[in-house]
């Protein structure tokens, strides 16, 4: 299994302040507002609930005791508490929350790898708007999938993976041959981005079909697919073209050609 860990940033000439800020906000929300995942009241209040978005009203439910069929363990599933903001705004707030440290860590690693290149290409503000737009489309994709398949519309969804999928979709179109360093077992291999990202989106599609067959793992694959597709299709609307090389690289280019 390939696991991306870095990419080629040799042509980056701006500091990716917004990528760093997004990573910092996600971490701070998880640690201080979600209580490292223990504050379920906050998490449920600001997550996206498909039924709430479809009806545009806040839904409050009681907690219930459920039994894990695999282990036989009984635990309490929290109910939906009041949402202190208009429910449509949870399409935005849910992008900055995560279900676990592993969930947060994986998303932030992918944002760190692929986000700075896109921010360098689009510029700070275009990049931020692109991130939020594709993240919103990803959440809507999950909601439509839930409605279409008859899944439980009261199950909250959260995470930055939809928006980050949009970043990866845009990255694939703009940088299909960019070198991505990935772990393959104990080795680090360099592969073109179309291989790394192509394998990733193929896995999401296969897993998404698996969920239709009853293999539930609580992952919103439709959000990943919808975000990736949105990023791939919309990136050209935000692309301002390849930026000029930084002055240091330009001087080296001139010097190599003997021009003073």
C-alpha positions as CSV (number, residue, x, y, z in Angstrom):
1,X,0.0,0.0,0.0
2,X,1.4,3.4,-1.0
3,X,1.3,6.1,1.6
4,X,2.3,9.7,0.4
5,X,4.6,11.6,2.8
6,X,5.9,14.5,0.7
7,X,6.1,16.0,-2.8
8,X,8.3,18.2,-4.9
9,X,8.1,21.9,-3.7
10,X,11.1,23.2,-5.7
11,X,9.0,25.7,-7.6
12,X,7.1,27.1,-4.6
13,X,7.8,30.8,-4.2
14,X,5.2,32.0,-1.7
15,X,4.8,31.0,1.9
16,X,1.6,28.8,2.3
17,X,0.2,30.8,5.1
18,X,-3.4,29.7,4.5
19,X,-2.5,26.0,4.3
20,X,-0.6,26.4,7.6
21,X,-3.5,28.3,9.1
22,X,-6.1,25.7,8.1
23,X,-3.9,23.0,9.7
24,X,-3.6,25.0,12.9
25,X,-7.3,25.7,13.1
26,X,-8.2,22.0,12.7
27,X,-5.8,21.0,15.4
28,X,-6.9,23.8,17.8
29,X,-10.6,22.9,17.3
30,X,-9.9,19.2,18.0
31,X,-7.8,19.9,21.1
32,X,-9.7,22.8,22.7
33,X,-13.2,22.7,21.5
34,X,-13.7,19.0,20.9
35,X,-11.7,18.1,24.0
36,X,-9.5,15.7,22.0
37,X,-12.7,14.0,20.8
38,X,-14.3,13.6,24.2
39,X,-16.8,16.5,23.9
40,X,-19.5,14.8,21.9
41,X,-22.0,17.6,22.7
42,X,-19.9,20.1,20.9
43,X,-19.0,17.7,18.1
44,X,-22.6,16.7,17.4
45,X,-23.9,20.3,17.6
46,X,-21.6,21.6,14.9
47,X,-21.4,18.5,12.6
48,X,-23.4,18.2,9.4
49,X,-26.6,16.1,9.9
50,X,-28.1,15.3,6.5
51,X,-31.7,15.4,7.8
52,X,-31.1,18.9,9.1
53,X,-29.7,20.2,5.8
54,X,-32.5,18.6,3.8
55,X,-35.2,20.1,6.0
56,X,-33.3,23.3,7.0
57,X,-34.3,22.8,10.7
58,X,-32.5,21.8,13.9
59,X,-33.3,18.3,15.0
60,X,-33.0,17.1,18.6
61,X,-33.0,13.5,19.5
62,X,-32.6,11.4,22.7
63,X,-29.5,9.3,23.3
64,X,-30.0,5.5,22.9
65,X,-28.3,2.3,24.1
66,X,-26.9,0.2,21.2
67,X,-25.2,-3.2,21.2
68,X,-22.1,-3.8,19.1
69,X,-23.0,-7.0,17.2
70,X,-19.3,-7.9,16.8
71,X,-18.3,-7.7,20.5
72,X,-21.7,-7.7,22.2
73,X,-20.7,-4.6,24.1
74,X,-23.5,-2.1,25.0
75,X,-22.8,1.6,24.8
76,X,-24.7,4.8,24.7
77,X,-25.0,6.6,21.3
78,X,-25.4,10.3,22.0
79,X,-28.5,12.1,20.7
80,X,-28.5,15.2,18.6
81,X,-28.4,18.3,20.8
82,X,-29.4,21.8,19.8
83,X,-27.3,23.5,17.1
84,X,-26.6,27.1,18.2
85,X,-26.2,28.3,14.6
86,X,-28.3,28.0,11.5
87,X,-28.0,24.4,10.4
88,X,-26.8,25.3,6.9
89,X,-23.7,26.8,8.5
90,X,-22.7,23.3,9.7
91,X,-21.6,22.6,6.2
92,X,-18.7,24.9,7.0
93,X,-18.1,24.2,10.7
94,X,-18.0,20.4,10.1
95,X,-14.9,20.9,7.9
96,X,-12.9,21.8,10.9
97,X,-13.7,18.9,13.2
98,X,-12.5,15.3,13.4
99,X,-13.5,12.1,15.0
100,X,-10.1,10.9,16.3
101,X,-6.4,11.8,16.4
102,X,-5.8,9.3,13.5
103,X,-8.6,11.0,11.5
104,X,-7.1,14.4,12.1
105,X,-3.5,13.3,11.5
106,X,-4.2,11.7,8.2
107,X,-6.1,14.6,6.9
108,X,-3.6,17.2,8.0
109,X,-0.7,15.2,6.4
110,X,-2.5,15.2,3.0
111,X,-3.3,18.9,3.3
112,X,0.3,19.7,4.2
113,X,1.6,17.6,1.2
114,X,-0.8,18.9,-1.5
115,X,-2.2,22.2,-0.2
116,X,1.0,24.4,-0.5
117,X,1.4,23.7,-4.2
118,X,-2.1,24.7,-4.9
119,X,-1.9,27.8,-2.7
120,X,1.3,28.7,-4.6
121,X,-0.5,28.4,-7.9
122,X,-3.8,30.0,-7.0
123,X,-2.8,32.6,-4.6
124,X,-3.9,32.9,-1.0
125,X,-7.5,34.0,-1.3
126,X,-8.4,32.0,-4.4
127,X,-7.0,28.9,-2.7
128,X,-9.1,29.5,0.5
129,X,-12.3,30.0,-1.5
130,X,-11.5,26.9,-3.6
131,X,-10.9,24.9,-0.4
132,X,-14.2,26.0,1.2
133,X,-16.2,25.6,-2.0
134,X,-15.1,22.0,-2.7
135,X,-15.5,21.1,0.9
136,X,-19.1,22.3,0.8
137,X,-19.8,20.4,-2.4
138,X,-18.3,17.3,-0.8
139,X,-20.7,17.5,2.2
140,X,-23.6,18.0,-0.2
141,X,-22.5,14.9,-2.1
142,X,-22.6,12.9,1.1
143,X,-26.1,14.3,1.9
144,X,-27.4,13.4,-1.6
145,X,-25.8,9.9,-1.3
146,X,-27.5,9.4,2.1
147,X,-30.8,10.4,0.6
148,X,-30.4,8.2,-2.5
149,X,-29.3,5.1,-0.6
150,X,-31.8,5.4,2.2
151,X,-29.0,5.6,4.8
152,X,-29.7,7.0,8.3
153,X,-30.0,10.8,7.7
154,X,-29.5,11.5,11.5
155,X,-25.9,10.3,11.5
156,X,-23.6,13.3,11.7
157,X,-20.7,13.8,9.4
158,X,-17.5,15.8,10.0
159,X,-13.9,16.2,8.8
160,X,-11.7,18.1,6.5
161,X,-11.3,15.2,4.0
162,X,-14.0,16.5,1.6
163,X,-12.2,19.8,1.2
164,X,-8.8,18.1,1.0
165,X,-10.2,15.7,-1.6
166,X,-11.0,18.9,-3.6
167,X,-7.4,20.0,-3.2
168,X,-6.1,16.7,-4.4
169,X,-8.5,16.7,-7.4
170,X,-7.2,20.2,-8.4
171,X,-3.6,19.0,-7.8
172,X,-4.0,16.0,-10.1
173,X,-5.2,18.2,-13.0
174,X,-2.5,20.9,-12.6
175,X,0.4,18.6,-11.6
176,X,-0.2,15.1,-13.1
177,X,3.5,14.3,-13.3
178,X,4.7,16.0,-10.1
179,X,6.9,13.7,-8.0
180,X,5.3,12.4,-4.8
181,X,7.3,10.5,-2.3
182,X,5.5,7.6,-0.8
183,X,6.1,4.8,1.7
184,X,5.9,1.4,0.2
185,X,6.5,-1.0,3.1
186,X,9.8,0.1,4.6
187,X,11.0,1.9,1.5
188,X,10.4,5.4,0.1
189,X,9.6,5.5,-3.6
190,X,9.1,8.5,-5.9
191,X,6.0,8.2,-8.1
192,X,4.1,10.7,-10.3
193,X,1.1,12.2,-8.7
194,X,-1.3,10.6,-11.2
195,X,-0.3,7.2,-9.7
196,X,-0.6,8.3,-6.1
197,X,-3.8,10.2,-6.5
198,X,-5.3,7.8,-9.0
199,X,-4.9,4.9,-6.6
200,X,-6.4,7.0,-3.8
201,X,-9.6,7.9,-5.7
202,X,-9.9,4.4,-7.1
203,X,-9.9,3.1,-3.5
204,X,-12.6,5.6,-2.6
205,X,-14.8,4.5,-5.5
206,X,-14.3,0.8,-4.7
207,X,-15.0,1.4,-1.0
208,X,-18.0,3.5,-1.8
209,X,-19.5,0.6,-3.8
210,X,-18.6,-1.7,-0.9
211,X,-20.7,0.5,1.4
212,X,-23.7,0.0,-0.9
213,X,-23.3,-3.7,-0.4
214,X,-23.6,-3.3,3.3
215,X,-19.9,-3.0,4.2
216,X,-20.3,-0.1,6.6
217,X,-17.2,1.5,8.1
218,X,-18.6,5.0,8.9
219,X,-16.5,6.7,6.2
220,X,-18.2,9.2,4.0
221,X,-16.8,8.0,0.7
222,X,-19.4,10.0,-1.3
223,X,-17.9,13.2,0.2
224,X,-14.4,12.1,-0.8
225,X,-15.5,11.3,-4.4
226,X,-17.7,14.5,-4.7
227,X,-14.9,16.7,-3.3
228,X,-12.3,15.2,-5.6
229,X,-14.5,15.6,-8.7
230,X,-15.4,19.1,-7.8
231,X,-11.7,20.0,-7.4
232,X,-10.8,18.4,-10.7
233,X,-13.6,20.1,-12.6
234,X,-13.4,23.5,-11.0
235,X,-9.7,24.1,-10.6
236,X,-9.3,25.8,-14.0
237,X,-11.8,28.5,-12.9
238,X,-9.5,29.4,-10.1
239,X,-6.1,28.8,-11.8
240,X,-4.2,32.0,-12.6
241,X,-1.5,30.1,-14.5
242,X,2.0,29.0,-13.5
243,X,3.6,31.7,-11.4
244,X,6.9,33.2,-12.5
245,X,10.0,31.8,-10.8
246,X,11.3,33.6,-7.7
247,X,14.1,36.1,-8.4
248,X,16.9,33.7,-7.1
249,X,15.8,31.1,-9.7
250,X,15.5,33.7,-12.4
251,X,19.1,34.9,-11.8
252,X,20.4,31.3,-11.9
253,X,18.5,30.8,-15.3
254,X,20.1,33.9,-16.8
255,X,23.6,33.1,-15.4
256,X,23.5,29.6,-16.9
257,X,23.0,31.1,-20.3
258,X,25.9,33.5,-20.1
259,X,23.7,36.6,-20.1
260,X,24.8,39.5,-17.8
